[in-house]
Amino acid sequence: MSADAHAGPQLSEDAVLDGFLKECMNMIKRRLWSKRECSAFKEPVDPIKLNIPDYHTYIKHPMDVGTVKKKLDSGMYKSPLEVRDDVRLVWRNCAAYNPPGHPMRNMGDILAAAWEATWKDSNIEERWFQHLQQQDLQASSHA
């Protein structure tokens, strides 16, 4: 019997990715969405409603936590690293537009710190790279 036979059933690539993305969604819900500071980051910035007409002059790639959740729900992400990058974009945009000490910047900094701590604690990035390495090994052994 081969070593593979003892390993149990292999998950499909889609199932593996789904597991990682569900973990990302849970992190967003648990560590961001539920915080009161997140209320301003749940929808795209509306420069007219907020009376900040120069927003898009400074922010070329808008992103918000609600859009990240929608992209997760609709299967638009192909890796947890794409989720990480979009969430980080929310905080980078916030910091780029709002000066230090501004209430919006303070909320963004709080949420950015919560996200980064959660991301680090999850070890998801390392586990994702291990998964990709295992995929490469399996592909090369079948070639």
PERA-V354650 format. One record per residue. PHI is phi as a letter, one per 40 degrees, with the letter a starting at -180 (NA if undefined). NEAR is the number of other ideal C-beta (glycine too) atoms within 8 Angstrom. Layout:
PHI/NEAR  PHI/NEAR
//
This chain:
NA/3  c/5  c/5  c/6  c/6  c/7  c/6  g/4  c/3  c/6  c/7  c/6  d/7  c/6  c/8  c/10  d/10  d/8  c/9  c/14  c/12  c/8  c/11  c/14  c/11  c/8  c/13  c/15  c/9  c/9  b/11  b/15  d/10  c/7  c/10  c/4  c/9  c/13  d/6  c/7  b/14  c/9  b/6  d/7  c/10  b/7  d/11  c/6  d/5  c/8  f/6  b/8  c/6  c/7  d/12  c/8  c/5  c/8  b/11  c/4  b/6  c/9  a/9  a/12  c/13  c/10  c/10  d/14  c/11  c/8  c/11  c/14  c/7  c/6  g/5  c/5  c/11  b/4  a/9  c/13  c/8  c/9  c/15  d/11  c/8  c/12  c/13  c/10  c/10  d/15  c/13  c/8  c/12  d/15  c/11  c/8  c/10  b/9  c/5  d/4  g/5  c/8  d/5  c/10  c/13  c/9  c/13  c/14  c/11  c/10  c/15  c/12  c/8  c/11  c/14  c/8  c/9  c/11  d/11  c/7  c/6  c/8  f/7  c/11  c/10  c/7  c/9  c/12  c/8  c/8  c/10  c/8  c/8  c/8  d/9  c/8  c/8  c/8  c/8  c/7  c/6  c/5  c/4
//
